[in-house]
């Protein structure tokens, strides 16, 4: 049987039918669904199996899924900086424990862990670590 290959925690325990004393249970053996009646006793009806619930809803397409809150919510640095793409910025970075360096240029892109600025003198793109950023000056 298919589910015998998997541990029991994948499948709910199925109620077993009554077993006659002295009768061995073997795999593939049909279960007895009613107890034999003896004089003075009544037969117990079998317990109905619950119907499994199947989720038939179709998940939305990947393009419809909402973005990461870090990228969408302006309460996060990445979310706010995304609203400033195209502006001229000066960014101060903390390198090590006591050295500040700055880079300036036009903010081109913001990722989860980086920002990209275009340097004004060379038109080169500089990818910067967002976790080293301490200050961002945005020029209007």
C-alpha positions in Angstrom: 0.0 0.0 0.0 1.3 3.5 -0.9 1.2 5.1 2.5 3.0 2.3 4.2 6.3 3.8 2.9 5.8 7.0 4.9 5.8 7.7 8.6 2.4 7.8 10.3 2.6 11.6 11.0 1.9 12.3 7.4 -1.5 10.6 7.5 -4.2 10.7 10.2 -4.8 7.5 12.1 -7.6 5.6 10.5 -10.0 3.9 12.9 -9.6 0.2 12.8 -12.6 -2.1 12.7 -13.1 -4.5 15.5 -10.7 -7.5 15.5 -11.8 -10.9 16.5 -9.8 -12.3 19.4 -7.0 -14.6 18.3 -7.2 -13.3 14.7 -3.9 -12.0 13.4 -3.8 -8.7 11.5 -1.8 -8.8 8.3 -1.2 -6.1 5.7 -3.9 -6.1 3.0 -6.4 -7.9 5.1 -9.8 -6.3 4.9 -11.1 -4.9 8.1 -14.3 -6.2 9.6 -16.9 -3.4 9.6 -19.5 -4.9 11.9 -19.3 -6.9 15.0 -21.0 -10.3 15.0 -24.2 -10.2 17.1 -24.4 -12.5 20.1 -27.6 -13.0 22.0 -28.2 -10.1 24.4 -25.8 -7.6 22.6 -26.3 -5.1 19.9 -24.0 -4.5 16.9 -22.0 -1.2 16.9 -22.3 0.7 13.6 -19.0 1.5 11.9 -17.4 4.9 12.4 -17.7 7.0 9.2 -14.4 8.3 7.8 -14.0 12.1 7.6 -14.0 13.4 4.1 -10.6 15.0 3.3 -10.7 18.7 2.5 -9.0 19.5 -0.8 -8.0 23.1 -1.6 -9.0 23.7 -5.2 -8.2 27.4 -5.3 -5.6 28.4 -7.8 -2.7 30.5 -6.4 -2.2 33.9 -8.0 0.5 34.4 -10.6 4.0 35.3 -9.4 3.7 38.8 -10.8 0.6 39.4 -8.7 2.3 38.5 -5.4 3.1 41.5 -3.1 6.7 42.6 -2.9 8.9 42.3 0.2 7.9 44.8 2.9 11.5 45.9 3.1 11.3 47.1 -0.5 7.8 48.5 -0.5 7.4 50.1 3.0 8.9 53.5 3.3 9.5 52.7 7.0 12.5 50.8 5.9 15.7 52.4 4.5 15.4 50.5 1.2 11.7 51.4 0.7 12.4 55.1 1.3 15.5 55.2 -0.9 13.5 53.7 -3.7 11.2 56.8 -3.6 14.3 58.9 -4.3 15.7 57.1 -7.4 16.9 59.6 -9.9 17.9 62.2 -7.3 21.4 63.4 -6.6 22.6 62.0 -3.3 25.7 62.0 -1.0 26.0 58.8 1.0 28.3 58.4 4.0 29.6 54.9 4.8 31.1 53.6 8.0 34.1 51.4 7.1 35.4 49.4 10.0 34.9 51.0 13.4 35.9 54.6 12.9 36.4 55.5 9.3 33.7 57.4 7.3 33.9 57.7 3.5 31.4 59.3 1.3 30.2 58.8 -2.3 28.0 61.0 -4.3 26.1 60.7 -7.5 22.6 60.0 -9.0 20.8 57.2 -7.2 20.1 54.6 -9.9 18.8 51.5 -8.1 18.0 50.2 -4.6 18.1 46.5 -3.7 17.6 44.6 -0.5 21.3 44.9 0.4 22.8 47.5 -2.0 22.3 50.8 -3.6 23.7 51.8 -7.0 24.8 55.4 -7.7 26.2 56.9 -11.0 29.3 59.0 -10.3 29.0 62.5 -11.9 32.6 62.7 -13.2 32.9 59.4 -14.9 29.4 58.1 -15.4 30.5 54.9 -13.7 28.1 52.9 -11.6 29.1 52.2 -8.0 27.4 49.4 -6.1 27.4 50.2 -2.4 26.6 48.0 0.7 23.4 49.3 2.3 24.4 48.0 5.7 27.4 50.3 5.9 25.3 53.5 5.2 25.2 55.9 8.1 23.9 59.1 6.4 22.2 60.0 3.1 22.0 63.5 1.9 19.3 64.0 -0.8 19.7 67.1 -2.9 16.5 68.8 -4.3 
